Amino acid sequence: MNITFTSIPSVIERHDKPMTQLTSALDKRIQLFEGSAGFLVGDLALSQGVAPYRNINSSPADLDYQLLAKAGLLLASGARSGELVLTTGFPSAVYELFKQQAEKFFAVRDVMIEYNSDTLNAGGRSRVQLTISHLEVIPEIMGCINAIRKGTISDEGNFFIVSLGYGTCETALSTADGPIARTCVSVPGLRHAVNTLHDELSANYYLSMKNEHMINQSFQRGDIVIGRKRLNLLNARSSHLTSYYNEILSPAMRKAFTDTDFEKANRMYLVGGGALYPELVNHFKEEFDGVLDIIVPEGADNCASIGYYLRSALWCGPNHIERAVGLDIGNAYTVISSHAADKSRVEPKKQESEVVSAFLSE
């Protein structure tokens, strides 16, 4: 598969004045405009903003979701007007509630995106008009399962899957006939550990304007600067991840998975951003030692977006594969998957056919 991934932090901050003197790539300097208001998005909000935010599990009717969606589409299109085939999704806990709202936002009208296209000089506004010619909204866990079954792993058997997201954690036992509904559970995500770390730090230090999204960045790095002193957070992070696993994840899996389920599958895939924490993965290995093989696939943090992209590619077919987009608007990061053309090949149409042949034949 020739897929390119772009990941931006899922944060925004209002900033009406056009930013200037920025030379980085577009994904690092996104400034969008809605009417007379301007907003920094992603990395630019973190680097230039004061208190970048994103409401956890916000709906498609909310401004932060819409700005992140527009930023994702802007990057997927290469800042060029045209048609896109889009697949996106939501955690099971809010899927039914948000699905219709997403369909209304993306499909009822063309998506107009106004952005700062000249950050090097005096700043300048440009507009991109995108038509979503086909939209599909699926549960997030189904996107992850689709990536495991139809992506490079191509696992055709039964397997457990746990999506360790920031806002929510999703579980399922996937079989060839579909996931077993009883095992599809949604519980609080990694923000539980981030917030307990925040509480610990705030009890001993003045954190100034640092909100949970900024603390999450420090949580990932394993260090934080407070009062001009750099503090190592690795031990604290390990402790809070352990508490999160023991208090949230393990009880949820004990309730969702039965001995009969373990007779049907012998492996578990860990995906999502939480799969990148070795100390958290080790807890899974310890609990399921001798029962399940714990697998962290390559690109685990992009898994939902890959699954969405593969669904879009089915609708596009080989002749219009460049229109396929998978958009995972997560609570911590927004991941955009799109077709990556191989410029070294002389026959791009033949290559496009090869990219999707594996799952078009299903």
C-alpha positions in Angstrom: 0.0 0.0 0.0 1.2 3.5 -0.8 -0.2 5.5 2.0 1.1 8.8 3.4 0.3 9.8 6.9 0.1 13.3 8.4 -0.4 13.8 12.1 -1.2 17.1 13.9 -2.0 17.7 17.6 -5.8 18.0 18.1 -5.7 21.5 19.5 -6.8 25.0 18.4 -6.5 28.5 19.7 -8.1 31.7 18.5 -5.6 34.1 16.9 -7.2 36.7 14.5 -4.1 38.3 13.2 -2.4 36.4 10.3 0.8 34.8 11.3 4.0 35.8 9.5 7.6 34.9 9.2 6.9 31.1 9.3 8.9 28.9 6.8 7.8 25.4 7.9 5.6 23.0 5.9 1.9 23.6 5.8 1.1 21.0 8.5 3.3 22.9 11.0 1.8 26.3 10.3 -2.0 25.9 9.9 -4.1 29.0 10.5 -7.7 28.8 9.5 -10.3 31.6 9.3 -14.0 31.4 10.1 -15.5 34.8 9.1 -13.6 37.5 10.9 -12.0 35.0 13.4 -8.7 33.3 13.0 -7.5 30.1 14.6 -4.2 28.4 15.0 -4.4 24.7 14.6 -2.2 21.8 15.6 1.6 22.4 16.0 1.2 26.1 15.4 -1.3 26.3 18.3 1.1 24.5 20.6 4.2 26.6 19.6 2.5 30.0 19.2 -0.5 29.7 21.5 -1.0 30.4 25.2 -3.6 27.7 26.1 -4.5 25.6 23.1 -7.5 23.4 23.7 -9.8 20.7 22.3 -13.0 19.5 24.0 -12.8 15.8 24.7 -15.1 13.8 22.4 -16.6 17.0 21.0 -19.4 16.6 18.4 -19.2 17.6 14.7 -21.4 20.5 15.6 -18.6 22.0 17.8 -16.1 24.5 16.4 -13.0 22.6 17.5 -14.1 19.5 15.7 -14.9 21.4 12.5 -11.6 23.3 12.5 -9.7 20.0 12.9 -11.7 18.4 10.2 -11.0 21.3 7.8 -7.3 21.2 8.7 -7.3 17.5 7.9 -9.0 18.0 4.6 -6.7 20.9 3.7 -3.7 18.7 4.2 -5.3 15.7 2.5 -6.0 17.7 -0.6 -2.6 19.4 -0.8 -4.4 22.7 -0.5 -6.1 22.2 -3.9 -9.8 22.3 -4.6 -11.4 19.1 -5.9 -13.3 16.0 -4.9 -12.5 13.7 -2.0 -13.9 10.4 -0.8 -13.8 10.4 2.9 -14.2 7.9 5.7 -14.1 8.9 9.4 -15.4 7.5 12.6 -16.1 7.9 16.3 -15.7 5.8 19.5 -18.6 3.4 20.2 -19.8 5.5 23.2 -20.7 8.5 21.0 -21.0 6.9 17.5 -24.8 6.8 17.1 -25.1 10.4 18.5 -22.4 11.9 16.3 -22.8 10.0 13.1 -25.7 12.1 11.7 -24.0 15.3 12.7 -20.9 14.3 10.8 -22.9 13.4 7.7 -24.6 16.8 7.9 -21.3 18.7 8.3 -19.4 16.9 5.5 -22.0 15.9 3.0 -24.8 18.5 2.8 -22.6 21.2 1.2 -19.1 21.7 -0.2 -16.6 22.3 2.5 -15.1 25.8 2.2 -11.7 26.2 3.9 -10.1 29.6 4.2 -6.5 29.5 5.4 -3.3 31.6 5.7 -1.3 30.7 2.6 1.5 33.2 3.0 3.0 33.0 6.4 6.5 34.1 5.1 5.6 37.6 4.2 2.6 39.8 5.1 0.2 37.0 5.4 -2.5 36.2 2.8 -5.8 34.3 2.7 -6.5 31.6 0.2 -9.6 29.5 -0.2 -10.0 25.8 -1.0 -13.4 24.3 -2.0 -13.7 20.6 -1.5 -16.6 18.3 -2.5 -17.0 15.2 -0.5 -18.4 12.9 -3.2 -18.8 10.0 -0.9 -18.8 9.9 2.9 -18.8 6.9 5.3 -18.8 7.2 9.1 -18.0 4.0 10.9 -17.1 3.0 14.5 -13.5 3.7 15.4 -12.9 0.1 16.5 -14.2 -1.1 13.1 -11.6 1.1 11.4 -8.9 -0.5 13.5 -10.2 -4.0 12.7 -10.3 -3.1 9.0 -6.7 -2.0 9.1 -5.6 -5.3 10.6 -7.7 -7.4 8.2 -7.2 -5.5 4.9 -3.9 -3.8 5.5 -0.4 -5.1 5.4 -1.0 -7.6 8.3 -3.9 -9.2 6.5 -5.0 -11.3 9.5 -7.9 -13.4 8.4 -8.4 -15.2 11.7 -9.9 -14.4 15.1 -8.1 -11.9 17.3 -8.7 -9.5 20.2 -8.0 -5.8 19.6 -7.7 -3.0 22.1 -7.6 0.6 20.8 -5.8 2.7 23.4 -6.9 6.2 22.6 -6.6 9.4 24.6 -10.3 10.0 25.2 -11.6 6.5 25.1 -10.3 2.9 25.0 -12.2 0.5 22.8 -12.0 -3.4 23.0 -13.4 -6.1 20.8 -13.0 -9.8 19.8 -13.0 -9.8 16.0 -14.0 -12.9 14.1 -14.3 -13.7 10.4 -18.1 -13.1 10.8 -17.6 -9.8 12.5 -16.9 -8.5 16.1 -18.7 -10.2 19.0 -20.9 -7.4 20.3 -20.6 -8.5 24.0 -16.8 -7.8 23.8 -17.1 -4.3 22.3 -16.5 -2.1 25.4 -15.7 1.6 25.6 -13.9 2.9 28.8 -12.0 6.1 29.7 -8.8 6.5 27.7 -5.2 7.7 28.5 -6.4 11.1 29.7 -7.2 9.3 33.0 -3.5 8.8 33.6 -2.6 12.3 32.2 -5.1 14.0 34.5 -4.0 12.1 37.6 -0.4 13.2 36.8 -1.7 16.7 36.4 -3.3 16.5 39.8 -0.1 15.3 41.4 2.0 18.0 39.8 -0.5 20.8 40.7 -0.4 19.7 44.3 3.4 20.4 44.4 4.0 23.0 41.7 2.5 26.1 40.1 1.6 25.0 36.6 0.7 28.4 35.3 -1.4 28.1 32.1 -0.6 24.5 31.4 -3.9 22.6 30.5 -4.3 18.9 30.1 -3.3 19.0 26.4 0.0 20.6 27.3 0.5 18.2 30.1 -0.1 15.4 27.7 2.7 16.6 25.5 5.0 16.4 28.6 3.6 13.0 29.5 4.6 11.7 26.1 8.1 13.2 26.2 8.7 12.1 29.8 9.8 15.5 31.1 8.4 18.9 31.9 9.8 22.3 32.6 8.3 24.1 35.7 9.8 27.2 37.2 12.7 27.0 34.8 13.6 23.5 36.1 13.3 20.4 34.0 11.7 17.5 35.8 11.9 13.9 34.7 8.4 12.3 34.5 9.3 8.8 33.4 8.8 7.2 36.9 5.7 9.2 37.5 4.3 8.3 34.1 5.0 4.6 34.7 3.2 4.8 38.1 0.1 6.6 36.6 -0.1 4.2 33.7 0.0 1.3 36.1 -2.8 2.8 38.1 -4.8 3.4 34.9 -4.3 -0.2 33.8 -5.2 -1.7 37.2 -8.2 0.6 37.8 -9.7 0.9 34.3 -8.3 -1.4 31.7 -7.9 -4.7 33.5 -11.4 -4.7 35.1 -13.0 -3.8 31.8 -11.3 -6.7 30.0 -12.1 -9.1 32.8 -15.8 -8.2 32.3 -15.8 -8.2 28.5 -13.6 -11.3 27.8 -14.6 -14.8 29.0 -12.7 -18.1 28.9 -14.8 -19.1 25.9 -13.5 -16.0 24.0 -9.9 -17.0 24.8 -10.6 -20.4 23.2 -11.4 -18.7 19.9 -8.3 -16.5 19.6 -4.7 -16.6 20.7 -3.5 -13.0 19.9 -4.3 -9.5 20.8 -3.4 -6.4 18.8 -2.7 -3.1 20.7 -3.3 0.0 18.6 -3.8 3.7 19.2 -1.4 6.1 20.9 -1.3 4.2 24.1 0.4 1.2 22.3 3.5 3.4 22.0 4.1 3.3 25.8 6.3 0.2 26.6 5.4 0.3 30.2 1.6 0.0 29.4 2.2 -2.8 26.8 4.1 -4.8 29.5 1.0 -4.8 31.7 -0.9 -6.5 28.9 1.9 -9.1 28.4 1.9 -9.9 32.1 -1.8 -10.3 32.4 -2.2 -12.5 29.3 1.0 -14.4 29.6 0.5 -18.0 28.3 -3.0 -17.1 26.9 -2.5 -14.5 24.3 0.4 -13.1 22.2 0.4 -9.3 22.5 1.2 -7.6 19.2 1.9 -4.0 18.6 1.7 -3.6 14.8 3.9 -1.1 12.9 2.1 2.2 12.8 -0.2 1.3 15.7 -1.0 5.0 16.3 -2.2 5.3 12.7 -4.4 2.2 12.7 -7.8 3.8 12.7 -6.9 6.2 10.0 -5.5 3.4 7.8 -8.7 1.5 8.2 -10.7 4.5 7.2 -8.5 5.1 4.2 -9.0 1.5 3.0 -12.7 1.9 3.2 -12.5 5.1 1.1 -10.2 3.3 -1.4 -12.9 0.7 -2.0 -15.3 3.4 -3.1 -12.7 5.2 -5.2 -11.5 2.2 -7.2 -8.1 2.1 -8.8 -8.8 4.9 -11.3 -9.5 7.6 -8.6 -7.4 6.3 -5.7 -5.9 9.7 -5.3 -9.2 10.9 -3.9 -9.3 8.5 -1.0 -8.9 9.9 2.5 -9.0 8.4 6.0 -9.6 11.1 8.7 -9.1 10.1 12.4 -10.0 13.2 14.5 -8.7 12.0 17.8 -8.7 13.8 21.1 -4.9 14.0 21.2 -3.9 13.8 17.5 -5.7 14.1 14.2 -4.2 11.6 11.7 -4.8 12.0 7.9 -4.2 9.0 5.6 -4.1 9.6 1.8 -2.6 8.1 -1.3 1.1 8.6 -1.8 2.0 8.6 -5.5 5.2 6.8 -6.4 7.0 9.3 -8.6 9.6 6.7 -9.5 7.1 4.6 -11.5 6.5 5.5 -15.1 3.0 4.0 -15.1 1.1 5.5 -12.2 -2.3 4.0 -13.3 -0.9 0.5 -13.2 0.6 1.2 -9.8 -2.7 2.5 -8.4 -4.3 -0.7 -9.5 -1.7 -2.7 -7.6 -2.2 -0.6 -4.5 -5.9 -1.6 -4.1 -5.9 -5.0 -5.7 -5.6 -6.9 -2.4 -8.8 -5.5 -0.9 -10.8 -4.8 -4.1 -10.7 -8.5 -4.7 -12.5 -9.2 -1.5 
